[in-house]
């Protein structure tokens, strides 16, 4: 009988049920009603799940702030917006006079004896960010028409055309500055007095800044006095002079030994430079001899610590290991072979290379710190130095309030274009929280409406997948599904068996 069945036979006949046309009108009517309900079951269930998912998603998003569904702004956009807001937040007056004031104050002689040339350079490059590029372009075009009328024209233009005009005006002004030999180019908007004072400061102090930058890579035998540079050493700095070699290890190690009441005869004979006992700075001085770290990055951190700009429990954990009563004693124990010959090593620092390297290896084996996190942190810190210079990096190190903040500082430094120091002045410690993502949907931990929406949407997609897969298997000769077998049983019950 089955061999004679062709493809034109009804669905019910394939499951052994009688043909509706042979079962009588009552059975055929009941069967057609069943078939209609069965055929609509899966589409109706699919649509119901999708509608419910959309409803719960809508309820879950009602509490979301404006822009929650938009893409998060880039680090550059966040940086520019925060910079612009900080420049305008101090008073309601125009930004350009404040910018001129910042430049003039930076070029005045400070406590270190000279002007703050680094700050002047950074603020000079920050004029477009402080004013806003469109506002600056309107200011530059003020001789052509009234700024308010030009702004009306710009607002009426398409966004791409408005950006094109603004960029063209700014580029033309930058080219004028370059032809006049003004660098940074936005000094062209400052007074002639400020330009002259900046040029004079560059002639007198530019070479010393370059020498200080070079010190972190090749210090030679010269010490670095942080107090000689404007606003480099903070009020917390007690010992701003850094020795470039084993003399720093000896001086700090002897001070650490004295703080524990230990008398080291070689320290008395060496008479090192007086410094305060600081385990973190001592660990940094010893880390110069760590073969796993780049020495410029370690010297940079050592200078930032000496300048009083690198502080917190996180730096102690990073360099000394987890907090424990004997944590500092581990460092002192590793240093004792060096301190035993302190007079010799202080007189001949190069002779300590082997002993200091061994002391560093001994301390690394005992400290229990995370070596990988330590390497990553120093590498990221040195990347900021490569992008913005060592002296600027030291001055913005106060914003490093945690071990992860250095990665944020790297990203901001990469797009700051010389404005990092000015941003640090305007934003303070908020500098390293600019690119932290916010969870708009679950501010309190979870949202039941969104969870239900995701679950229902997942069920709807799973149902669609089951239908497609089962239909594919059925067409290829696979066994009928459980739902199809149930349909066959109901069909045979309504129509009777095909005998």
C-alpha positions, 0 to 999 in steps of 0.5 A: 500500500505504501509503495503506491503512495505518491507525493499528492497524498494529504499530510494525514495520509502520511501518518496512517489517517483516513483522507478527509474526503472519505471520512464524512463532513463532520469528521472533515470539519473537525479535522480542518479546524484542528489543522488550522489550529496546529498550523497557526500554533508555532507562528502565533507562539513565535510572534507572542514571544517576540511581542513580549520581548519587545514589551519587556525591553521597552519597560526596561529602557524607560529608566535609561538616560538619553543616548543610552542606545547610542554608541559610546563616545570615543576617548578623543570625544570625551577628552575634548568635551571634558577639556572644553567644559573644564575651561568654561566652568570656572566663570561665565566669561569668554575663554580667550582671555583666560587662555591668555592669562594662563599663558602669561602666568606660566611665563612668569618666574616661579619658585624654581627661578624660571618660567613654567615652559612646559605648562605654557607649551601645553596651554598654547596647544590647547586653544582649539580645545578650550574654546571649541573649534567652531567658536575659534573659527568664528572668532578668526572670521570676525573681520568678515561678518558679525560672529552671530550672523556667521554662526546662523549661516553655519548652523543652517549648513549640512554638518559635513560642510560646516566641519569643512569650513571650520577646518579650513579656517583653522588650517589657514591660521596655522599656516600663517603661524608657521610662515611667521615662525611661531611654534606652537602655532596657536601662540599667534592668537596671544599678545606680542608680549607673550610671544616674546616672553615665550621665545626668550624662555625657550632660548634660556630654558629649552636646553635644560628641559631637553637635558632632563628628558635625556637623563632618563635614558642616559643619565651618565653620572649626573644627579637630577635635581627635580626642584630646579624645574618649575612645578615638578616637585610637589609640596610632599617632596622631601628629597628631590635629588635623584642619583642615577646609579647604585649611590641611590640604592646605598643612600636609601638602603642606609636610611631604611636600615636606620629607620629599623634601628640597625647600625651598618658600619659601612653606611657610616663610612660612606656618608651618603646623601641624607634622605628619608626612609621610603621603602617604595623609593628604595624598591624603585632604586633597586629595580633599576637593576631588574633585568625584566624592566626597562631602566628609563621607566624605572627612573621615571617612576623613581623621579615621580616618587621623589617628586611626591606625585606617585603615592597610594597603597597600590604602588606599595603592593605593586613594588613590595608585594602584599601587605604584611608586617615583615614586607619592608624587612624583606627588602632590607634583608635583600639589601644587606649584602650591598650595605655591607660594602656601602662605602665601596659602592658609594665611591665606585657605583659601577662596582655594585652592578653584580651585587645590586642585581643579585639583591634585586633577584633575592628581593624578587624571590621573597617579595611575592608581588605580581611580576607580570602586572609589574612589567605591564605597569612599567611598560605602560608608564614608559609609553606615556613618557615616549608620547608626552615626555618624562617631565610631563609624565611626572607632573600628571602622575598624581592622577594615577590613583590605581594600578589600572589608571595608567592604561587610561593615561596611555590612551589619553596621552595618545590623543592629547596632542601636547595638551596632557599637562593642560588637561591635568591642570584643568581636570585634576584627578578626573583625567583618568576616569574619562573613558570608563564605560557606564552601565546605563541599563543595570545601574543597580545591579540588574533589571528584571525587565531586560532579563525577561526580554532577553529570555523571551527573545532567546526562546523565540529564536530557538523556536524558529531554529527548531522549526527550520531544522526539523523541516530540513530533516523531514524533507531529507527523509528524517524521522518525524518530530514529537510534535508531528507524531502528536499531530498524526495521533490526533489526525487518526483519532479524528478521521480514523485509520487508513485501512 
